[in-house]
């Protein structure tokens, strides 16, 4: 059933030509496959659970354009809605009714959000939320967690996950220490470390920001009591709790991690799914805090393409599709089958591995684990992951090209897709 001899001549030609046109041949570092070796495949088209490269090889996709494709790539209903919206124009730079519709959907779904501001990416949402945390509390310091990634803004590039972890980069040149001196870090799942930082920086910490389920250091779940503990500590110190739900929002449940775990932060950032595959981000939260944002209040943040009608349309249709009964049960069912199956295959073939899933988000590390934080994740055999990744690609399975990224499924993935994937994993792991 599996294709073990893919031809990727056109991909190679295009990627070689890209080298002199764009840094590393890409517009976002992880895509370059640097940490897994070999060359990336160049995509031609996507549909449902599948992607096709320019050489016409088909793959079962577990990246889902890094999360947004939860209803399957190029979902016909999303595409039809976009066709109609296109007829009315591509950008307004003025209020439009679609913004109200998506805002209401987000406010209804996400427990912490009473007001929302749409932006164009998760990075932008996190930059803005940081400014808001500081404006509201009149404090400068923040706490983030090692291996968590909140976009590429200067003040978050401290012990960051995603591409920074993938490439093993030290904190980026070009980021002045004067900017990061107020970014304190702690290991994920370590409440004691957070308490110590608050003690050492009394009345100076604006808040704590985290991915409530980490996706940018690979998939790492919060330990029981961790999110609740952060809620208590931040309350106690008059600081804000911010969930970066760019990955988890509308993915691990309709209301995100805060609904799943029953812990309500003060502010939340979103992206990916709420744009249905078009560029969107959002930040929102308590009305009293959001009322500080201009023009309601003095904290400035703006954007020409914010609330773009096409992005709003794709987001609205995607959320409508997700509201259908059974969506999240189905995502849990197929993703659990995949995540458990991968660990079982690793065990059968003699590889130390650990991993898991929550709804349509999953991960697997080549280490016996358990993985509670970035330090644990780094114990993973990344060279083995690279060989596994390449083998899976050759068997028609497209996985995130980094050990330090979560995987994503969609409602378009079938049980048969999962079985084919596990069969491929069995063949590849047997040969590692
Ligand atoms: N930073 C993204 C994943 N966490 C990768 C985005 C991309 O390469 O498209």
Boltz pocket constraint, residues with backbone or C-beta under 6 A from the ligand:
constraints:
  - pocket:
      binder: B
      contacts: [[A, 28], [A, 29], [A, 30], [A, 31], [A, 65], [A, 66], [A, 162], [A, 163], [A, 215], [A, 216], [A, 405]]
      max_distance: 6.0
